[in-house]
């Protein structure tokens, strides 16, 4: 039987209480503001009170976990006057993306009755915006080149773990953060590929204490070192998940970010990036996950629980959505 993974959260705040606490930092550079310009509303009387998004990757079929995530985002928006639910395709992994999956995702959502507002956004069309965000972080000395291979990082993790007080959770050890300009130039002259990593220590020092607000867990203090110096621009693509999601949530005027609680740790990074890019702080709702029979988060290889498979087996939309009922937060 499927089960749910739940964190023991703090006392949650009501939507209105948390919403009042959320600030919207002013953009601090006009050229950045132009690219981060929000999607225009038709007129002042049509102010959107809640705007959510569902952001799957077109690299496989949707499964029950996706149905839950889409349902939470959809019902959060539709439960508000003039709320909007948007669809975003996170298609930066060009090696795994398939054109057929864009349509399959949209077909599944339509079959489930989870209609979205406007056209679906493809992140692959937004590379200029991500590069501009990187340029801003680079100009403020908040990112650095990382030439490490995966094998080198794994070897360093093994060395650290073998130490008497080894790290409990493997994060990037900061090897390339310590490179001198001359050492960096030597690597670049040799043609070594590199990624761009966030200097989480410097970013934290400049930002000071930060918090974010989750409708399930309440107010949480940001821990900038939780995931360490994450990659913001990969060697094989111009951007990573962390940077793209922050930039696009602002671009699309997302007020409530709803997603699985496996991404709760990532929010610490996202809040830090929002501060340094001068972007608004949304509310968050990290909902429980649907797990398989072995207690593992559903993956796209879980074909028996794919929406398309359930459809072909004769399930009706209401029956499939009912399978996600226990994953809904208590507020639903």
N, C-alpha and C positions, 0 to 999 in steps of 0.2 A: 504494500500500500504506500502511496505517496505521503510524505510528511512535510512539515514546515519547519524551517530554521528560524528561530526568533532570538533576538538579542534582549537582554534585560535592560530596558531603557529607563531614563529618568522620567519624572512626571511630565507628560506632554502638555503643551500649551494649546489653547484653542486657536483656530485660524485667525480670528480677529486680533487676539493678543499678540501673536507672533508677527502678523502683518504690520502692526503698528511699530514694532521694534526694528523693522528692516529699513536700512538706509539705502540711498542711491548715490554713491560717490560721483562727483562731477568728473567728466573726462578731462584729462590734464594736457592734452595735445590736440590741436584742431585737426591735423591731418589724420590722426587715429580716429577721432570722432566721426570723420566723414565715412570711413570704411565700416565703422561700427554703427552707423546710423540705423535706427530701428525701422522695422517695417511700418509704413505710415498707416494711421487709422483714418477712416473716411471723414469723420467729423468729431467735434468735441463731445457731442451727445452720445457717441457710440463707444465710449471708453470701455475697454475690456478690463473686467475686474480680476479674472483669472485666466492665464494662458499657460497651457501645459504642452508637452510634446512626447511622442513616442519615437525612439530613435534606434531602430534595428539596423543590423548590418546585412546587406544583400549578399551574404556568403553561404546561405543555406535556407532551409525551410523554417518557418516559425513553429514553435512548439508551445506547450501549455504554459511554460514560464513566460514566454513572450505575450501570450494571451492575457495573463495576469497583469503584466507590466502595462500593456496597452489599455486594459480595462481600468486600472487605477488612474492612469493619466486621463482617460476619457471621462470617467465619472467625476473626477476632481473638477474638470472644466465644465462639464454639463450640469453639475450641481450648483453652478454660480450663474447669476444673471449676466448675460452677454459673455459667458466664458467661451474660450476657444481652445480647441484641441488640434495640434499640428503634427504633421508627419515629417520626419527627417531621416534620410538614408545616410548612415555612417559608412561611406564607401571609400575610405582612404586606403584600405588594404587591396590595392589593385590586383595583386597576384591571386586573390581568392574570390573577388567580386565577380558575379555572373549577371549579365543583363536579364536573364530569365527570372532571377530572384527578386528584382524590383517589382515586377508585375505579380509574382506569386505572393509577396508580402501584402501588396495592395488588395489582391483578390481575397486573401484570408481575412483581412480586416473588414472588408465590405461584407463578406459572408457572415462574420460575427456581429455585424451591425454597429461596428465602431467607426463611424464616419468621421473624417477629419475636415478641417477648414482650409481652403486655399490649396495651392499646389504643393506637392511634396518637395522638400529642399534636399539637394544632393551636396554633400560636403565636398565632393570632388570639384565642384564649381567655385569653391570658396578659397582656393589656395592663396590668392593675393591678400586676402584678409589675414590669413594665418601668418604669412610672411611679414606683414606689417606689424602684427603683434610681436613676433620674434624680434624684429628690428627695435622695437621699443624696449623690450627686455634686455636686448644686447646693449643698447645705448646706455642703459642704467647699470650695466655690469652685473646682471642677475642670471646670466646663463654662460656656459663655457663649453668648449669643444671637448668631446669625449671620443678618443680613438680606440678604446678598449673593445676587444672581441668578447663574445659570450664566454668563450673558454677561459679567457684571462680573468673575467669577473668571477666565474665559478671557482677558479683556482684560488682567487683571493678570498672568497667566501669560506672555502675549505680551510685556508690558513687561519682566518679569524676564528672560525668555529673551534679549531683545535687549541686556541689560546685558553688560559685558565678562566678568563672572563669573556668568553666569546659572545658575539651578538646573538640575542634570542631570535631575531627576525632578520633574514637577509635583505639588506638594502645596499645600494651601490656604495662601495667603500670610499669614494671620493678620489680615486687614483689620479684622474686627469685634472681634477680641481687644483692639484698641487704642481702641475706642470708650469715651468717658466715660459715666458713668451718665446724664448729661443728654442725650447724643446717643442713647443707647439709648431713653430715654423719649420723645424726639422722634419716633423711628421708630415706636415702639409706638403713640403717640397718633395717628400718621398711618395706622394700620392696616396697616403693612408686615408681611407674614408672615415668620416666622423659624424657623430650625432651631436645635438645640442642638449645639454642637461641644465635643469634649474639648479642654481646655487641656493639650496634651501636655507642654509645658515645665514647668508647675507640677506636673502629675501625676508627671513623672519626678523632679523635685527632691524631692518629698515621699516618693517610694517608694525612692529610691536605686537601686543596681544590682540588676537582676533577671535571672534566667535561666529558660529552659524546657528541657524534655528531650524529644527526638524520637528514636524508636527507629531511625530511618534516618540522621539527621544528628548525633546525639549531643547534648551540652549546648551550648546557644546563648545568648549574651548578648542581652538585650533592647535593641533600639535604638528608643527612644520616638519618635524623629523620622523614622523610616523612612516612615511614612504621614502624619505630621503631625497636625494637628487634625481628626480624622475626625468625621463627623456621627454623633451618637448618637440623635438624634430628628429625623426629617425633617419638612419643612413639611406634607407631605400625609399622614403617618402618625405615630403616637405613638412610634415606635421605629425603629431601623435594625438591620441585620444584626449589627453588632459587639456592640451591647448585648444583643440578644435571645439570641444564641448563647451568650454567657457566662452569662447568668442561667439559661437553660434547661439548659445542661450541668450546672450545679450542682444545679438543681432535680431533675433526673433521675438524679443520682448517677453521671454519666458518668466512668469512670476512664480510658478511652483514647479520645481524639478522633482519628479516622482521617478523612482527607480528602485531596484532590488537592494537589500541591505548589504550585499556583498560589495557594493560601491561606497559604503559609508566612509571607509578610510580615504578614498580618493577625494572626498569633499574637502578634506583638510588642505590638499594641494589646490583644489579649485578656488577655495576662498582666498588663498594667498595670491593666486593669479588675478582674481577679480580686483583685489586691492591694488596691485601694481599696474594693472591695465586701466584702472579707473572705471571699472564696469559695475553695474548694479548687482546687488546681492539678492538673489531670489530666496524664497522659502524652499525647504526640502521636505520630502516624505520618502523615507527609505522603508519599503514594505518587505515583509517576509518573502522567502524564496520557496518555490515548489521543488522538492527534492525527489530523486528517484528511489527505488526500493533499497538502494545501498546507502542512502543518506547523502548522495552527491548531487550537486546542482545540475539541473537538466542542461544538456548541450545539444547542438544541432545534430549530433549523431544519434540522439534519442528518437529514432525514426518512428517508433511505435506511439509516441506522444506528439508527433507532428500534427499540426492542425489539418494539413492535407490528408494525412493518413486517417485521422478521425472522421473527416468528411467522407472519405471513400468507404469507411466502415459503416456509414449510415447514421452517424451522430448528427443531431440537429444543433444549430448554434446555441440555443439555450442550454442544452445538455453539456456542451463543451465549456461554456462560461460557468456553469454550475460546478464544474471540476476545479475551478479557481476560487470558489467562495471562501474557503478557509485561509486563503492568502491575503484576503482584504484586511487592511488595518481596521481597528475597532471603531473608527469614526464612520465607517461606511455602513 
